[in-house]
């Protein structure tokens, strides 16, 4: 088996390989080359440090991608073709990822695995990763709202939204981290102050597709007062401003204090992810 | 005879459904991504849309919002055909106000019955 840098392949070839590795995935999420390109850009994926595994005959077996920021590495898009599983390709890819991460100077490597993806979870445990926290991926379909809007809101542009995010006190997973949000041109936000003195903000991505837009990467923080109350009002204002947008709230901590607010607005959990971490030895 | 549009990126699934739909005398159209599917839906005005949730450019939930956001397609029934876990699909169909679902792999007659049921309800 040979492990080669992913940048020897075109984005189209990597996209096709990635999609083939996920045909029977727990939650099928295929990509096209444009989306993969955006993913590589927004999440600082280094294709030279990312890997493709192939056999002695040159047949590709799987791939894995590596992001790197400030001494933290991130493994993502790991997948092995269904016919090539249990051949050691996944382990070989993980070994290469960790070796590349170490060479780049990573002190820690993170990844996320979909909850109940037992083969992948066990591979990561075997490689030395330990489970940290569980995050929810939630959806919200456009719907009429019957919650009255309260408070004074200020809509935040890209710079103002990032300024708020820089004060966020909790851990953010890679896709919602400030570096990811800074890389996306679609980052916006909203700040609210309620009459009882409660306040907070919501930063999100307003992604423009060719034909319509969607909201994603929601990060919410209550500065003062009840997280439930502030959260409900932030989301109510958001969906009143964008009544026809589909919303994909990715990696909300399972114990996030705003969870009730999400549920009150009709968000439901699509699936869960477990963040795992590896300490460089 | 009805006009049925299937939006799905995997050719084997398209071929399987195409045989079933055509054998029942319906007209069959397909698109392999969300954007093409949306355009084809606008131009062909199908009687029924069969929708995969995992599409390469935008997922099926998002596409369903775009479809239903257009007045000429707002009433077009949408059936989800997906490999996603059933509980998630059930919630999705309810939240997005869709007309039904089948989890892959599904039996031929399940699809036939679902199509007949949705088209029958539409005609009624």
Interface residues (C-beta under 8 A of the other chain):
Chain A: X15 X19 X23 X24 X26 X27 X28 X29 X30 X31 X32 X34 X35 X139 X140 X141 X142 X143 X209 X210 X211 X212 X214 X244 X245 X246 X248 X266 X268 X270 X271
Chain B: X9 X10 X33 X35 X38 X53 X54 X55 X56 X57 X58 X59 X61 X62 X65 X66 X69 X82 X83 X84 X85 X88 X91 X92 X95 X96 X97
